[in-house]
């Protein structure tokens, strides 16, 4: 009997590994091996034309001590992420609460609000965004109608170009909105009924019931949007190409330039791993601090 059970478990394990094989093969081939290769190249002088030459930590030393553009790209990316994440989550939560009601056509509205998240990061939409805020775009035309004459478009001004990129990012709040909407529907209605019986007002209900119950979802969205913020590329590349005066030069765009404009592959790999470390540090910090503000209904923190 025991032999039959072992044979059955063995067949089950084999079937599981067979099902897992396509994903495992893709992970090893497309992610794990390239990661190992990029780690190696980050310690080399490699430009695609010559053989890689091991130079130790020279790439990392040069990045931190002799590369002003690195610091500019890092600054732009931090500013983008700091403004993008709270604004996107705030808009997503507000819209989710508006859609968490019983009205005719809500399914259509949810779909409409989600569309920007599907197409918002595409090259085509980035080009449209560029035209809207360009010299001959809709925004400049509206400003002139109201008597506000501008010699330079919002995208051509170093003080406003990044704000336009951030605005496009905020516009893509659909995915976070759907997650918030699903979480709102999981909040027990009895909590709201008890609060209303006690005479609690809407602001009190929001801050004492809705917001605490949503903190796990906020935490989840915060992690996702933080990672996406640090990885911004298409908008910066297509709309402004990092300009003007590197005011929208994102970190990933700078990494791309070092790799495919200057063919400095070893240097770009070092830049990539610095970004990985930065994201990992922020993720760890968020996980370490979640006990101070994330409420879990089960009582586990």
C-alpha positions, 0 to 999 in steps of 0.5 A, spaced: 500 500 500 505 504 501 509 503 495 502 505 491 502 511 495 509 513 493 508 511 486 502 515 486 506 521 489 511 520 484 507 521 478 504 527 481 510 530 482 512 528 475 506 531 472 507 538 476 514 539 474 512 537 467 506 543 467 512 547 471 517 546 465 515 551 460 515 557 465 521 554 469 525 554 462 522 561 460 525 564 467 531 561 467 533 563 459 529 570 459 531 572 466 536 568 471 541 567 466 541 574 463 541 577 470 548 573 472 551 575 465 549 582 467 552 582 474 558 579 470 558 585 465 557 590 471 565 588 473 568 589 466 569 594 460 565 591 455 562 595 449 560 590 444 566 591 439 571 588 444 572 582 449 570 584 456 575 586 460 574 585 468 576 591 471 573 590 478 569 595 481 571 601 477 564 602 473 561 603 480 566 608 482 566 612 476 558 612 477 558 615 484 564 619 483 565 622 476 558 622 473 554 628 474 549 625 469 547 619 473 546 624 479 541 628 475 537 622 472 537 619 479 534 626 482 529 626 476 527 619 477 526 620 485 522 627 483 517 623 478 516 617 483 515 621 489 509 625 486 507 620 481 505 615 487 501 619 492 497 622 486 496 616 482 493 612 488 489 618 491 486 619 484 485 611 484 482 611 491 477 617 489 474 614 483 474 607 486 469 610 491 465 614 486 464 607 482 463 603 488 455 605 488 449 602 485 448 606 478 446 604 471 452 604 467 457 603 472 460 597 468 461 602 462 464 607 467 469 602 470 472 600 463 473 607 460 477 609 467 481 602 466 483 604 458 488 609 460 492 604 464 492 599 458 494 604 453 497 609 457 504 607 457 504 606 449 509 609 444 502 612 440 499 615 446 506 618 448 506 621 441 499 624 442 501 627 449 507 630 446 502 633 440 497 636 446 503 639 450 507 641 444 508 648 441 502 647 436 498 643 441 491 644 444 494 646 451 498 652 448 492 654 444 487 654 450 492 658 453 492 663 448 485 663 448 485 666 455 490 671 453 496 667 456 502 667 451 507 663 452 514 663 447 516 656 450 511 650 450 510 646 457 514 640 454 520 645 452 520 649 459 525 645 464 521 647 469 514 644 467 516 638 462 517 633 468 510 635 471 507 634 464 510 627 464 508 626 471 501 628 469 501 622 464 503 617 469 497 620 474 492 619 468 494 611 468 491 610 475 486 605 472 489 598 474 490 601 482 483 603 481 480 596 480 484 594 485 481 599 490 474 597 488 475 590 489 477 592 496 472 596 497 467 591 496 470 586 501 469 591 507 463 589 511 457 593 510 455 592 518 461 596 520 458 602 516 451 601 519 454 601 526 457 607 525 451 610 522 447 608 528 452 611 532 451 618 528 458 618 525 459 623 519 462 621 513 469 624 514 469 620 520 467 613 517 472 614 511 478 615 516 476 610 522 473 605 517 474 605 510 481 607 510 484 603 515 480 597 512 484 599 505 491 599 508 493 592 506 491 594 499 494 601 499 500 597 501 500 593 495 499 598 490 504 602 493 509 597 492 507 596 485 507 603 483 513 605 487 517 600 482 513 602 476 515 609 478 523 608 478 522 604 471 519 609 467 522 610 460 517 610 455 514 617 456 521 620 458 524 617 451 518 618 446 515 625 449 522 629 451 528 624 450 530 626 456 530 634 455 530 640 455 536 640 459 536 633 462 530 635 466 526 629 464 532 624 463 529 618 467 534 613 470 532 607 465 533 612 459 540 614 461 541 607 462 539 605 455 543 611 452 549 608 456 548 601 453 545 603 446 548 610 444 555 609 447 555 602 447 558 602 454 555 595 456 559 594 462 557 601 465 550 600 463 549 593 467 552 597 473 547 602 473 542 597 472 544 593 478 544 600 482 537 601 480 535 594 483 539 595 489 535 602 490 528 599 489 530 593 493 532 598 499 525 602 498 521 595 498 524 592 504 523 599 508 516 599 506 515 592 508 519 593 515 514 599 516 508 596 515 506 594 522 506 601 524 500 603 519 497 597 515 491 594 519 490 586 517 483 584 519 485 577 521 490 580 527 496 578 524 501 584 522 
